Amino acid sequence: MEARLNELEAKLSLAEDLLDALNRTVYRQQQQIDQLQQDIRALRQQLQEAAPAEPGSPGNEIPPHY
C-alpha cells in the first residue's frame, strides 16, 4: 500500500509539472498571438495610409512600356 501511494504521489507531481509547463507555453503563445495581431493592425494602417485615396481612371495611367 505504501509503494502504491508513493507511486501515485510521484505521478501527481509529474502531472503538476507538466500542467505548469503547458500553462507557460499557452501563455507565451497568447502573447505572441497578441503581438502578431497588433503588428497586423499596424501594417493594415500603414497600407491604408500609403494607398491613394481614389483610384485613378485607366485612361490617366501611363502604359507600362513608357
LOLOTOR-221386 format. One record per atom (N, C-alpha, C, O, CB): residue number from 1; atom name; x, y, z. Coordinates in pm, 1 decimal, decimal comma. Glycine has a CB too. Example, Ala and Ser with C-alpha at 12.3 -4.5 7.8 and 13.67 -1.06 7.14 Angstrom:
NODE     k    a         xx         yy         zz
NODE     1    N     1319,0     -569,0      780,0
NODE     1   CA     1230,0     -450,0      780,0
NODE     1    C     1320,0     -330,0      780,0
NODE     1    O     1423,6     -331,9      846,5
NODE     1   CB     1130,8     -447,3      904,6
NODE     2    N     1285,0     -225,0      708,0
NODE     2   CA     1367,0     -106,0      714,0
NODE     2    C     1290,0        3,0      787,0
NODE     2    O     1340,9      113,8      803,9
NODE     2   CB     1408,4      -59,8      572,5
This chain:
NODE     k    a         xx         yy         zz
NODE     1    N       82,1     -118,9        0,0
NODE     1   CA        0,0        0,0        0,0
NODE     1    C       87,5      126,7        0,0
NODE     1    O       56,6      223,9      -68,8
NODE     1   CB      -93,9       -1,0      121,2
NODE     2    N      195,4      124,3       76,9
NODE     2   CA      287,8      238,6       84,4
NODE     2    C      351,4      266,0      -51,8
NODE     2    O      362,4      381,5      -93,2
NODE     2   CB      397,9      212,4      189,8
NODE     3    N      392,9      161,3     -120,7
NODE     3   CA      456,2      177,1     -251,6
NODE     3    C      355,6      234,7     -351,8
NODE     3    O      390,9      319,6     -433,7
NODE     3   CB      511,8       41,3     -302,3
NODE     4    N      233,5      189,5     -345,1
NODE     4   CA      128,7      239,7     -436,1
NODE     4    C      102,7      388,7     -411,0
NODE     4    O       86,0      465,9     -505,4
NODE     4   CB       -3,0      158,6     -418,1
NODE     5    N       99,3      427,7     -285,7
NODE     5   CA       78,7      567,2     -251,4
NODE     5    C      195,9      653,3     -301,0
NODE     5    O      174,9      762,7     -353,5
NODE     5   CB       61,3      582,4      -99,4
NODE     6    N      316,4      604,7     -284,6
NODE     6   CA      434,6      676,7     -333,9
NODE     6    C      431,6      692,6     -485,4
NODE     6    O      466,3      797,7     -539,2
NODE     6   CB      562,3      603,9     -292,3
NODE     7    N      389,6      586,5     -552,8
NODE     7   CA      380,8      590,8     -698,7
NODE     7    C      277,2      694,2     -743,3
NODE     7    O      300,8      769,8     -837,6
NODE     7   CB      344,9      451,5     -754,7
NODE     8    N      163,4      697,1     -675,5
NODE     8   CA       59,5      794,4     -709,7
NODE     8    C      106,5      937,2     -682,5
NODE     8    O       76,4     1028,0     -760,0
NODE     8   CB      -68,9      765,2     -630,7
NODE     9    N      178,1      957,5     -575,7
NODE     9   CA      230,6     1090,6     -544,0
NODE     9    C      332,3     1134,5     -649,0
NODE     9    O      334,7     1251,0     -688,7
NODE     9   CB      294,9     1091,5     -403,7
NODE    10    N      415,2     1042,4     -693,2
NODE    10   CA      514,0     1073,9     -796,4
NODE    10    C      443,8     1109,2     -927,8
NODE    10    O      482,3     1205,0     -994,7
NODE    10   CB      611,1      955,0     -817,2
NODE    11    N      342,1     1033,0     -964,4
NODE    11   CA      267,4     1061,5    -1087,6
NODE    11    C      196,9     1196,7    -1077,3
NODE    11    O      194,1     1273,0    -1173,8
NODE    11   CB      164,3      949,6    -1115,8
NODE    12    N      140,3     1226,0     -960,6
NODE    12   CA       73,5     1354,8     -941,1
NODE    12    C      173,5     1469,2     -954,7
NODE    12    O      142,9     1571,4    -1016,1
NODE    12   CB        4,7     1360,0     -803,0
NODE    13    N      290,2     1453,1     -899,0
NODE    13   CA      394,0     1555,9     -908,1
NODE    13    C      434,5     1578,7    -1053,5
NODE    13    O      449,5     1693,0    -1096,6
NODE    13   CB      516,8     1516,1     -824,1
NODE    14    N      452,0     1472,4    -1127,6
NODE    14   CA      487,3     1484,6    -1269,5
NODE    14    C      374,9     1551,0    -1348,4
NODE    14    O      400,4     1634,0    -1435,7
NODE    14   CB      518,8     1346,3    -1329,2
NODE    15    N      251,2     1514,6    -1317,6
NODE    15   CA      136,6     1573,5    -1386,5
NODE    15    C      128,0     1723,6    -1356,9
NODE    15    O       97,0     1802,3    -1446,3
NODE    15   CB        5,7     1502,7    -1344,4
NODE    16    N      154,8     1763,3    -1233,7
NODE    16   CA      152,7     1904,8    -1197,6
NODE    16    C      263,5     1980,3    -1270,7
NODE    16    O      241,4     2091,8    -1318,2
NODE    16   CB      167,8     1921,9    -1045,2
NODE    17    N      381,0     1921,4    -1280,1
NODE    17   CA      491,2     1984,3    -1353,2
NODE    17    C      455,7     2001,0    -1501,0
NODE    17    O      482,3     2105,2    -1561,0
NODE    17   CB      620,0     1901,0    -1338,5
NODE    18    N      396,2     1898,4    -1558,0
NODE    18   CA      356,0     1904,7    -1697,9
NODE    18    C      250,0     2012,1    -1718,6
NODE    18    O      256,1     2087,5    -1815,7
NODE    18   CB      303,6     1768,6    -1744,9
NODE    19    N      154,3     2019,2    -1629,3
NODE    19   CA       49,0     2119,9    -1638,7
NODE    19    C      107,6     2260,9    -1630,3
NODE    19    O       66,7     2349,3    -1705,6
NODE    19   CB      -55,2     2099,0    -1527,6
NODE    20    N      201,5     2282,1    -1540,9
NODE    20   CA      266,7     2412,5    -1530,6
NODE    20    C      340,6     2447,0    -1659,6
NODE    20    O      333,1     2560,1    -1707,5
NODE    20   CB      363,8     2414,4    -1412,0
NODE    21    N      411,4     2350,4    -1715,0
NODE    21   CA      484,3     2374,4    -1839,7
NODE    21    C      387,1     2406,9    -1953,7
NODE    21    O      413,6     2496,5    -2033,9
NODE    21   CB      570,6     2251,3    -1876,3
NODE    22    N      276,9     2335,9    -1961,0
NODE    22   CA      177,8     2362,5    -2065,1
NODE    22    C      114,7     2500,3    -2046,6
NODE    22    O       91,0     2571,3    -2144,3
NODE    22   CB       69,2     2254,1    -2064,5
NODE    23    N       87,6     2537,9    -1922,9
NODE    23   CA       31,4     2670,2    -1897,1
NODE    23    C      127,9     2780,2    -1939,8
NODE    23    O       85,5     2880,6    -1997,1
NODE    23   CB       -3,3     2685,4    -1748,9
NODE    24    N      256,1     2762,7    -1912,9
NODE    24   CA      355,0     2861,6    -1955,8
NODE    24    C      360,7     2870,3    -2108,3
NODE    24    O      372,4     2978,9    -2165,1
NODE    24   CB      493,9     2826,7    -1899,4
NODE    25    N      352,3     2754,9    -2173,1
NODE    25   CA      354,4     2752,3    -2319,4
NODE    25    C      233,6     2824,6    -2376,9
NODE    25    O      247,2     2904,4    -2469,6
NODE    25   CB      358,4     2607,9    -2370,5
NODE    26    N      116,7     2797,4    -2323,0
NODE    26   CA       -5,7     2862,7    -2370,9
NODE    26    C        2,9     3013,3    -2347,0
NODE    26    O      -38,5     3091,6    -2432,5
NODE    26   CB     -131,1     2803,7    -2300,4
NODE    27    N       55,4     3054,1    -2233,6
NODE    27   CA       69,6     3196,6    -2203,2
NODE    27    C      162,1     3264,9    -2303,7
NODE    27    O      130,2     3372,4    -2354,5
NODE    27   CB      123,2     3215,9    -2060,5
NODE    28    N      276,4     3202,7    -2332,5
NODE    28   CA      370,3     3259,6    -2430,4
NODE    28    C      306,9     3265,7    -2569,6
NODE    28    O      324,4     3363,9    -2641,8
NODE    28   CB      500,6     3176,2    -2435,1
NODE    29    N      234,6     3162,3    -2606,3
NODE    29   CA      169,6     3162,5    -2737,1
NODE    29    C       64,9     3273,3    -2746,0
NODE    29    O       52,1     3337,7    -2850,1
NODE    29   CB      104,9     3026,4    -2764,7
NODE    30    N       -9,3     3295,9    -2639,0
NODE    30   CA     -108,8     3402,3    -2640,2
NODE    30    C      -41,5     3538,7    -2651,9
NODE    30    O      -92,7     3628,0    -2719,4
NODE    30   CB     -195,4     3396,3    -2513,6
NODE    31    N       73,1     3554,8    -2586,2
NODE    31   CA      147,5     3680,2    -2600,9
NODE    31    C      191,4     3700,3    -2745,5
NODE    31    O      183,4     3810,9    -2798,8
NODE    31   CB      270,0     3681,6    -2507,6
NODE    32    N      237,7     3593,0    -2808,4
NODE    32   CA      280,0     3601,9    -2948,4
NODE    32    C      161,5     3634,4    -3038,5
NODE    32    O      174,0     3715,4    -3130,4
NODE    32   CB      346,2     3470,6    -2993,3
NODE    33    N       48,2     3573,0    -3013,3
NODE    33   CA      -72,4     3599,7    -3093,0
NODE    33    C     -112,5     3746,0    -3077,7
NODE    33    O     -143,3     3813,0    -3176,3
NODE    33   CB     -189,5     3506,5    -3049,9
NODE    34    N     -112,1     3795,0    -2955,0
NODE    34   CA     -146,9     3935,0    -2931,5
NODE    34    C      -51,4     4028,2    -3005,5
NODE    34    O      -95,2     4126,2    -3065,8
NODE    34   CB     -145,1     3966,1    -2781,5
NODE    35    N       78,5     3998,8    -3001,4
NODE    35   CA      177,0     4081,7    -3070,6
NODE    35    C      156,2     4076,6    -3221,3
NODE    35    O      165,0     4179,4    -3288,3
NODE    35   CB      319,0     4036,7    -3035,5
NODE    36    N      129,0     3958,7    -3275,1
NODE    36   CA      105,5     3946,5    -3418,9
NODE    36    C      -20,0     4021,4    -3461,5
NODE    36    O      -21,7     4082,6    -3568,3
NODE    36   CB       94,2     3799,9    -3458,5
NODE    37    N     -124,1     4017,6    -3380,6
NODE    37   CA     -245,2     4092,4    -3412,6
NODE    37    C     -218,6     4242,2    -3411,9
NODE    37    O     -270,2     4315,6    -3496,1
NODE    37   CB     -356,7     4058,4    -3313,8
NODE    38    N     -138,1     4286,8    -3316,9
NODE    38   CA     -101,7     4427,9    -3311,8
NODE    38    C      -19,5     4465,9    -3435,2
NODE    38    O      -39,9     4572,9    -3492,5
NODE    38   CB      -23,0     4458,8    -3182,6
NODE    39    N       72,4     4379,7    -3475,9
NODE    39   CA      152,9     4405,1    -3595,3
NODE    39    C       65,3     4411,9    -3720,2
NODE    39    O       86,4     4496,6    -3807,0
NODE    39   CB      259,6     4296,2    -3611,8
NODE    40    N      -32,1     4323,3    -3728,6
NODE    40   CA     -122,5     4323,1    -3844,1
NODE    40    C     -202,7     4452,8    -3849,0
NODE    40    O     -220,7     4511,0    -3956,0
NODE    40   CB     -217,8     4201,5    -3838,6
NODE    41    N     -250,9     4498,0    -3733,0
NODE    41   CA     -325,3     4624,3    -3730,3
NODE    41    C     -236,1     4740,5    -3776,3
NODE    41    O     -280,4     4827,4    -3851,4
NODE    41   CB     -380,0     4651,8    -3587,9
NODE    42    N     -111,7     4741,2    -3731,1
NODE    42   CA      -19,2     4848,0    -3771,0
NODE    42    C        8,5     4841,7    -3921,0
NODE    42    O       10,1     4945,1    -3987,8
NODE    42   CB      113,2     4837,7    -3691,9
NODE    43    N       30,1     4722,9    -3974,0
NODE    43   CA       54,7     4708,2    -4117,7
NODE    43    C      -67,3     4748,5    -4199,3
NODE    43    O      -54,5     4810,7    -4304,8
NODE    43   CB       93,8     4564,0    -4150,5
NODE    44    N     -183,4     4713,7    -4151,2
NODE    44   CA     -307,5     4749,5    -4220,0
NODE    44    C     -321,8     4902,2    -4223,4
NODE    44    O     -361,6     4959,6    -4324,8
NODE    44   CB     -430,8     4684,0    -4149,7
NODE    45    N     -289,0     4966,4    -4111,5
NODE    45   CA     -295,3     5112,3    -4104,6
NODE    45    C     -195,1     5174,8    -4201,8
NODE    45    O     -228,2     5270,3    -4272,0
NODE    45   CB     -267,9     5161,0    -3960,8
NODE    46    N      -73,0     5121,4    -4205,9
NODE    46   CA       27,8     5172,4    -4298,6
NODE    46    C      -16,9     5155,6    -4442,9
NODE    46    O        4,6     5243,8    -4526,1
NODE    46   CB      161,3     5101,5    -4276,6
NODE    47    N      -78,5     5043,5    -4472,0
NODE    47   CA     -125,4     5017,7    -4608,1
NODE    47    C     -234,8     5115,8    -4646,8
NODE    47    O     -236,6     5166,0    -4759,2
NODE    47   CB     -176,6     4873,8    -4621,2
NODE    48    N     -325,3     5143,2    -4555,0
NODE    48   CA     -432,9     5238,2    -4583,6
NODE    48    C     -377,7     5378,8    -4603,8
NODE    48    O     -427,2     5453,7    -4688,0
NODE    48   CB     -536,3     5238,0    -4470,2
NODE    49    N     -275,7     5414,7    -4527,1
NODE    49   CA     -216,2     5546,8    -4542,3
NODE    49    C     -137,2     5559,2    -4671,5
NODE    49    O     -130,1     5667,7    -4729,2
NODE    49   CB     -126,7     5577,4    -4424,5
NODE    50    N      -77,8     5450,0    -4717,8
NODE    50   CA        4,0     5453,3    -4838,2
NODE    50    C      -80,6     5443,5    -4965,0
NODE    50    O      -37,1     5487,5    -5071,4
NODE    50   CB      105,6     5340,6    -4835,0
NODE    51    N     -199,1     5387,2    -4955,5
NODE    51   CA     -283,9     5369,7    -5073,4
NODE    51    C     -343,0     5504,4    -5113,8
NODE    51    O     -375,5     5586,2    -5027,7
NODE    51   CB     -396,7     5266,4    -5046,0
NODE    52    N     -356,8     5527,4    -5242,0
NODE    52   CA     -419,6     5653,1    -5285,3
NODE    52    C     -565,8     5657,1    -5240,6
NODE    52    O     -632,7     5554,1    -5231,8
NODE    52   CB     -410,1     5669,1    -5439,8
NODE    53    N     -612,6     5776,5    -5213,0
NODE    53   CA     -749,7     5792,9    -5163,9
NODE    53    C     -851,3     5748,4    -5268,3
NODE    53    O     -947,9     5679,0    -5236,6
NODE    53   CB     -775,3     5938,8    -5124,9
NODE    54    N     -828,5     5789,2    -5394,3
NODE    54   CA     -920,1     5749,9    -5501,3
NODE    54    C     -840,2     5682,5    -5611,7
NODE    54    O     -737,3     5734,4    -5655,1
NODE    54   CB     -998,6     5872,7    -5556,7
NODE    55    N     -886,5     5569,1    -5656,1
NODE    55   CA     -813,2     5504,6    -5766,5
NODE    55    C     -827,5     5588,7    -5893,6
NODE    55    O     -935,1     5640,5    -5923,5
NODE    55   CB     -865,7     5359,1    -5790,9
NODE    56    N     -718,8     5601,0    -5966,6
NODE    56   CA     -721,3     5677,9    -6091,3
NODE    56    C     -793,8     5601,3    -6200,6
NODE    56    O     -804,8     5478,8    -6195,3
NODE    56   CB     -578,9     5711,8    -6136,7
NODE    57    N     -842,1     5672,8    -6297,5
NODE    57   CA     -910,0     5605,5    -6407,5
NODE    57    C     -804,4     5543,1    -6498,7
NODE    57    O     -693,7     5595,9    -6508,9
NODE    57   CB    -1001,5     5704,9    -6486,7
NODE    58    N     -835,6     5434,2    -6563,7
NODE    58   CA     -737,6     5367,7    -6650,8
NODE    58    C     -688,6     5457,9    -6763,8
NODE    58    O     -577,8     5438,2    -6813,7
NODE    58   CB     -798,1     5241,6    -6709,7
NODE    59    N     -768,4     5556,3    -6805,3
NODE    59   CA     -726,5     5646,4    -6912,9
NODE    59    C     -615,2     5739,8    -6870,0
NODE    59    O     -540,8     5789,1    -6954,8
NODE    59   CB     -844,0     5727,3    -6961,6
NODE    60    N     -601,5     5765,7    -6740,0
NODE    60   CA     -498,9     5856,8    -6690,8
NODE    60    C     -367,4     5787,1    -6657,7
NODE    60    O     -267,9     5854,1    -6629,7
NODE    60   CB     -549,4     5928,4    -6569,1
NODE    61    N     -364,9     5657,3    -6660,3
NODE    61   CA     -244,9     5583,1    -6625,0
NODE    61    C     -147,9     5577,6    -6742,3
NODE    61    O     -188,9     5570,3    -6858,1
NODE    61   CB     -281,1     5442,1    -6579,6
NODE    62    N      -19,8     5581,0    -6710,7
NODE    62   CA       83,2     5569,7    -6814,4
NODE    62    C       98,1     5422,1    -6847,0
NODE    62    O      108,0     5339,8    -6755,9
NODE    62   CB      220,6     5632,5    -6768,2
NODE    63    N       99,8     5386,9    -6974,5
NODE    63   CA      117,9     5246,9    -7012,3
NODE    63    C      251,4     5194,8    -6961,7
NODE    63    O      346,0     5272,5    -6949,0
NODE    63   CB      108,6     5230,2    -7164,6
NODE    64    N      262,2     5065,6    -6932,5
NODE    64   CA      383,2     5010,4    -6875,2
NODE    64    C      506,0     5020,5    -6965,5
NODE    64    O      618,3     5012,5    -6915,7
NODE    64   CB      359,9     4868,9    -6840,6
NODE    65    N      488,5     5037,7    -7094,7
NODE    65   CA      606,4     5041,8    -7181,2
NODE    65    C      669,7     5180,0    -7187,3
NODE    65    O      772,5     5196,2    -7253,1
NODE    65   CB      569,7     4997,1    -7320,5
NODE    66    N      613,0     5279,2    -7122,2
NODE    66   CA      673,2     5413,6    -7117,9
NODE    66    C      758,7     5432,0    -6999,8
NODE    66    O      816,4     5539,1    -6981,5
NODE    66   CB      569,1     5519,2    -7118,7
